[in-house]
Amino acid sequence: MVFKKLLGALGVGGPSVDTVLANPVAQPGGTLQGQVNLVGGTQDVQITGITLTLVARVEHEHSEGESVSNTAFAKFGVSAPLKLTAGENRSIPFAVQLPYETPVTTVGGWQLPGMAIGVRTEVEIAGALDKGDADPLGIAPLPVQQRVIEAFGALGFRLRSADLEAGHIRDSAQSLPFYQEIEFAAAPQYAHLCQAVELTFLTTPHQVEVVLEFDRRRGSDVINRYHLDHSAAEQDLTGTVDGWLQQAAAGGHHGHGGHGGGHGAGWGAVAAGAAVGVVGGFVLDEIVDEAVEEFFED
């Protein structure tokens, strides 16, 4: 990004700010590092504080339909009060830990359609808060999340879309004001079970709760829940996910769901190819690009 003039507090002649991310792609629960670069304006200023805010593009359902908002979901103070003299150049390094529930935006290096997360720099001067540009931030899956996504690809599911829904999943330990839904079109061998499956990760430092919602061809949707330790990333989870699907087909563990486990089918040599297969199902078009661009313009 380029330096942005802070006009809210001092108008023309005020300082400028530019945030540079050392790792523009991070992981849930990982460390985000970078520096906030400041350039003094035509006069000395007293900066009360600098805050980095994580914002995401979130969909809201209401009686009039749907709307989209840029929702803040984490804030980090990265500077104590300081005096910035006229024309001074100063860099403030930072290292902050992202929430474990931070949603995934990229898989296999591909941007998930419609997903947008940014880091907004807020500088407080003379009691006025100036919100700087949002720098794009990519979030890659944790290893165990990647294994689950790969398993769906290996079973023939096609990734259709992803979004963030405002609200809270009932009876869950969800901490953010929204949850992610990654939707897969059903593979032919599961067509009798459902038309699509929506995947949600609720991640903590110790485990991942996997919430699966099955869009059934007949009857009401089924929501099942399973739990995986992070150590499950060392296994092939194709057999585990297939077991979840067969369990849903048999009508087991509706609602609150059960606990996942197992060692999979031993297809580790094709794991990377499965991820590519999932990515091949993305719908990457201009509408998606425009939605992300509007997010950062706002």
C-alpha positions as CSV (number, residue, x, y, z in Angstrom):
1,M,0.0,0.0,0.0
2,V,1.0,3.6,-0.2
3,F,1.2,6.3,2.4
4,K,-2.2,7.7,3.3
5,K,-2.6,11.3,4.6
6,L,-4.4,11.5,8.0
7,L,-6.9,14.2,7.3
8,G,-9.5,13.6,10.1
9,A,-7.6,15.4,12.9
10,L,-5.4,18.0,11.3
11,G,-6.5,18.4,7.7
12,V,-3.9,19.3,5.0
13,G,-0.3,19.1,6.3
14,G,-1.0,16.3,8.7
15,P,1.1,13.1,9.1
16,S,0.9,10.1,6.8
17,V,0.8,6.4,7.6
18,D,1.6,3.2,5.7
19,T,1.3,-0.3,7.2
20,V,3.4,-3.0,5.7
21,L,2.7,-6.7,6.5
22,A,5.7,-8.9,6.7
23,N,3.5,-11.9,6.0
24,P,0.5,-11.0,3.9
25,V,-0.7,-14.6,4.2
26,A,-1.1,-16.0,7.7
27,Q,-2.9,-18.9,9.5
28,P,-5.6,-18.9,12.2
29,G,-4.0,-18.5,15.6
30,G,-0.7,-17.5,13.9
31,T,1.4,-14.4,14.3
32,L,0.9,-11.4,12.0
33,Q,4.0,-9.3,11.8
34,G,4.9,-6.0,10.1
35,Q,5.4,-2.4,10.8
36,V,3.5,0.9,10.8
37,N,5.5,3.6,9.0
38,L,4.7,7.2,9.9
39,V,5.9,10.4,8.2
40,G,5.4,13.7,10.1
41,G,3.5,16.5,8.4
42,T,4.1,20.2,8.7
43,Q,3.8,20.4,12.5
44,D,4.5,18.3,15.5
45,V,1.6,16.1,16.6
46,Q,0.8,14.0,19.7
47,I,-0.4,10.5,18.7
48,T,-2.5,9.0,21.5
49,G,-2.3,5.5,20.1
50,I,-2.2,3.3,17.0
51,T,-4.6,0.3,16.7
52,L,-4.7,-2.5,14.1
53,T,-8.2,-3.7,13.5
54,L,-9.1,-6.9,11.6
55,V,-12.2,-6.5,9.4
56,A,-14.1,-9.0,7.3
57,R,-16.9,-8.9,4.7
58,V,-19.9,-10.4,6.5
59,E,-23.4,-11.2,5.3
60,H,-26.4,-10.4,7.4
61,E,-29.9,-12.0,7.0
62,H,-32.9,-10.0,8.0
63,S,-36.6,-9.6,7.2
64,E,-35.8,-7.4,4.2
65,G,-33.4,-10.0,2.7
66,E,-29.6,-9.9,2.9
67,S,-27.0,-7.1,3.4
68,V,-23.2,-7.0,3.6
69,S,-21.1,-5.1,6.1
70,N,-17.4,-4.7,7.0
71,T,-17.3,-6.2,10.5
72,A,-14.4,-5.6,12.9
73,F,-13.5,-8.8,14.8
74,A,-10.2,-8.1,16.6
75,K,-8.2,-5.1,17.7
76,F,-4.6,-4.8,18.7
77,G,-2.9,-1.7,20.2
78,V,0.6,-1.5,18.7
79,S,1.9,1.8,20.1
80,A,2.0,3.7,23.3
81,P,1.4,7.5,23.0
82,L,4.1,9.2,21.1
83,K,5.1,12.6,19.7
84,L,5.7,12.7,16.0
85,T,7.7,15.8,15.0
86,A,7.3,17.6,11.7
87,G,8.9,15.7,8.8
88,E,10.0,12.8,11.1
89,N,10.1,9.2,9.7
90,R,9.3,6.5,12.2
91,S,8.6,2.8,12.0
92,I,6.7,0.9,14.7
93,P,7.1,-2.9,14.4
94,F,4.4,-5.2,15.6
95,A,3.7,-8.9,16.1
96,V,0.1,-9.9,17.1
97,Q,-1.6,-13.3,17.4
98,L,-4.7,-13.8,15.2
99,P,-7.8,-15.4,16.6
100,Y,-8.0,-19.2,16.0
101,E,-11.5,-18.7,14.5
102,T,-10.1,-16.3,11.9
103,P,-11.8,-17.6,8.7
104,V,-9.9,-19.1,5.8
105,T,-9.6,-17.0,2.6
106,T,-7.2,-19.0,0.4
107,V,-6.8,-22.7,-0.4
108,G,-3.9,-23.9,-2.4
109,G,-2.9,-20.3,-3.2
110,W,-6.4,-19.5,-4.6
111,Q,-8.6,-16.8,-3.2
112,L,-12.0,-18.2,-2.0
113,P,-14.7,-16.4,-4.0
114,G,-16.3,-13.6,-2.0
115,M,-14.0,-13.8,1.0
116,A,-12.2,-10.6,2.1
117,I,-10.3,-9.9,5.3
118,G,-8.2,-6.8,5.8
119,V,-6.0,-5.1,8.4
120,R,-7.1,-1.5,9.1
121,T,-4.7,1.0,10.7
122,E,-6.4,3.5,13.1
123,V,-4.4,6.4,14.4
124,E,-5.7,8.6,17.2
125,I,-4.6,12.3,17.1
126,A,-6.0,15.0,19.3
127,G,-9.0,12.9,20.2
128,A,-9.9,12.2,16.6
129,L,-9.6,8.6,15.2
130,D,-8.5,8.4,11.6
131,K,-9.2,5.0,9.9
132,G,-6.5,4.3,7.3
133,D,-6.6,2.0,4.4
134,A,-7.4,-1.7,4.9
135,D,-4.4,-3.9,3.8
136,P,-5.5,-7.2,2.3
137,L,-4.8,-10.2,4.5
138,G,-4.9,-13.8,3.3
139,I,-5.6,-16.7,5.7
140,A,-4.5,-20.1,4.7
141,P,-5.9,-23.2,6.5
142,L,-4.2,-24.8,9.4
143,P,-2.9,-28.3,8.6
144,V,-5.9,-30.2,10.1
145,Q,-8.3,-27.8,8.3
146,Q,-6.4,-28.4,5.0
147,R,-6.7,-32.2,5.6
148,V,-10.5,-31.9,5.9
149,I,-10.8,-29.8,2.8
150,E,-8.5,-32.2,0.9
151,A,-10.7,-35.1,2.0
152,F,-13.8,-33.6,0.4
153,G,-11.8,-33.1,-2.8
154,A,-10.6,-36.7,-2.8
155,L,-14.2,-37.9,-2.4
156,G,-15.2,-36.0,-5.5
157,F,-16.9,-32.9,-3.9
158,R,-16.5,-29.6,-5.7
159,L,-15.9,-26.4,-3.8
160,R,-18.8,-24.1,-4.8
161,S,-18.6,-20.9,-2.6
162,A,-17.6,-19.5,0.8
163,D,-19.0,-16.7,2.9
164,L,-19.2,-15.3,6.4
165,E,-22.6,-15.3,8.1
166,A,-23.4,-13.0,11.0
167,G,-24.7,-14.8,14.1
168,H,-23.8,-17.6,16.5
169,I,-23.9,-21.4,16.0
170,R,-26.2,-22.7,18.8
171,D,-24.6,-24.6,21.7
172,S,-21.1,-23.9,20.4
173,A,-18.1,-22.1,21.9
174,Q,-17.9,-19.7,19.0
175,S,-16.2,-16.4,20.0
176,L,-16.4,-14.3,16.9
177,P,-19.7,-12.5,15.8
178,F,-19.8,-14.5,12.6
179,Y,-19.0,-18.0,11.3
180,Q,-17.7,-19.2,8.0
181,E,-19.5,-21.6,5.6
182,I,-17.5,-23.3,2.9
183,E,-20.0,-25.0,0.5
184,F,-19.3,-28.1,-1.5
185,A,-21.4,-29.5,-4.3
186,A,-22.1,-33.2,-3.6
187,A,-20.1,-35.8,-5.4
188,P,-22.1,-38.2,-7.5
189,Q,-21.9,-41.1,-5.1
190,Y,-23.5,-38.9,-2.4
191,A,-26.2,-37.4,-4.6
192,H,-28.8,-39.6,-2.9
193,L,-27.8,-38.0,0.5
194,C,-27.6,-34.3,-0.3
195,Q,-27.2,-31.7,-2.9
196,A,-24.5,-29.8,-1.0
197,V,-22.5,-29.8,2.2
198,E,-21.6,-26.6,4.1
199,L,-18.4,-26.9,6.2
200,T,-17.7,-24.7,9.2
201,F,-14.5,-24.8,11.4
202,L,-14.7,-23.6,15.0
203,T,-11.0,-23.8,16.0
204,T,-9.3,-23.5,19.3
205,P,-5.6,-23.9,20.3
206,H,-6.4,-27.6,21.2
207,Q,-8.9,-28.8,18.6
208,V,-11.2,-28.1,15.7
209,E,-14.9,-28.5,15.9
210,V,-16.2,-29.5,12.4
211,V,-19.8,-28.5,11.7
212,L,-21.4,-30.1,8.6
213,E,-24.8,-29.0,7.3
214,F,-26.3,-31.3,4.7
215,D,-28.6,-29.7,2.2
216,R,-30.9,-32.8,1.7
217,R,-32.9,-33.4,-1.3
218,R,-35.9,-34.5,0.8
219,G,-36.8,-33.5,4.3
220,S,-35.1,-31.0,6.6
221,D,-31.4,-30.2,6.6
222,V,-29.1,-32.2,8.9
223,I,-26.4,-30.6,11.0
224,N,-23.7,-32.9,12.4
225,R,-20.7,-32.0,14.6
226,Y,-17.3,-33.7,15.0
227,H,-14.1,-32.9,16.8
228,L,-10.5,-33.3,15.7
229,D,-7.3,-32.7,17.5
230,H,-4.7,-30.7,15.6
231,S,-2.6,-33.9,15.6
232,A,-5.1,-35.3,13.1
233,A,-3.2,-33.3,10.5
234,E,-0.7,-36.1,10.5
235,Q,-3.3,-38.5,9.1
236,D,-5.2,-38.9,5.8
237,L,-8.8,-37.9,6.8
238,T,-10.5,-39.2,3.7
239,G,-11.8,-42.2,5.4
240,T,-12.9,-40.2,8.4
241,V,-14.8,-37.7,6.3
242,D,-16.4,-40.5,4.3
243,G,-17.5,-42.1,7.7
244,W,-19.1,-38.8,8.7
245,L,-21.0,-38.7,5.4
246,Q,-22.2,-42.3,5.7
247,Q,-23.3,-41.6,9.3
248,A,-25.4,-38.7,8.0
249,A,-26.9,-40.9,5.3
250,A,-27.9,-43.4,8.0
251,G,-29.5,-40.6,10.0
252,G,-27.0,-40.7,12.9
253,H,-25.9,-37.9,15.2
254,H,-28.3,-35.2,14.1
255,G,-28.3,-31.8,15.7
256,H,-25.4,-31.7,18.2
257,G,-23.4,-34.4,16.4
258,G,-20.7,-36.6,17.6
259,H,-16.9,-36.9,17.7
260,G,-14.8,-37.7,14.6
261,G,-11.9,-40.1,14.5
262,G,-10.1,-42.7,12.5
263,H,-7.1,-43.0,10.2
264,G,-8.5,-42.5,6.8
265,A,-7.9,-44.6,3.6
266,G,-4.1,-44.1,3.2
267,W,-4.0,-41.9,0.1
268,G,-1.4,-39.5,1.3
269,A,0.5,-39.6,-2.1
270,V,-2.4,-37.8,-3.8
271,A,-3.3,-35.3,-1.1
272,A,-1.8,-32.4,-3.0
273,G,-3.6,-33.4,-6.1
274,A,-6.9,-33.5,-4.2
275,A,-6.4,-29.9,-3.1
276,V,-5.9,-28.9,-6.7
277,G,-9.1,-30.7,-7.6
278,V,-11.1,-28.8,-5.1
279,V,-9.7,-25.5,-6.3
280,G,-10.7,-26.4,-9.8
281,G,-14.3,-26.1,-8.7
282,F,-14.0,-22.5,-7.8
283,V,-16.2,-20.0,-9.6
284,L,-13.8,-17.1,-10.0
285,D,-15.5,-14.4,-11.9
286,E,-15.6,-10.6,-12.1
287,I,-18.5,-10.3,-9.7
288,V,-16.4,-11.9,-7.0
289,D,-13.5,-9.6,-7.8
290,E,-15.7,-6.6,-7.6
291,A,-17.1,-7.6,-4.2
292,V,-13.6,-7.9,-2.8
293,E,-12.5,-4.6,-4.4
294,E,-15.5,-2.8,-2.9
295,F,-14.6,-4.2,0.6
296,F,-11.2,-2.5,0.5
297,E,-12.5,0.7,-1.1
298,D,-15.0,1.0,1.8
